[in-house]
């Protein structure tokens, strides 16, 4: 019997240097979710500088995620988990 292919998922935290309003963060989430391989974007209202991104590492690289955030006009860096 064949075993189904395993799917490996990963998370990375993006630290955003600027303080952004909720509407801007929502647009950023939409842009990140548009990347193939990104399956979740989580933000906590008490920590708006941190964004946890869940992704499929065989489909998208962490640097692609970071570049998508930077393209939205902010300064950011990755924080590994």
Protein Blocks (a to p, Z undefined) as FASTA:
>chain_A
ZZdddddddddddddfbacdfklmmmmmmmmmmpghiabdcddfklmmbccddddfklbc
fklmmmmmmmnopacddddZZ
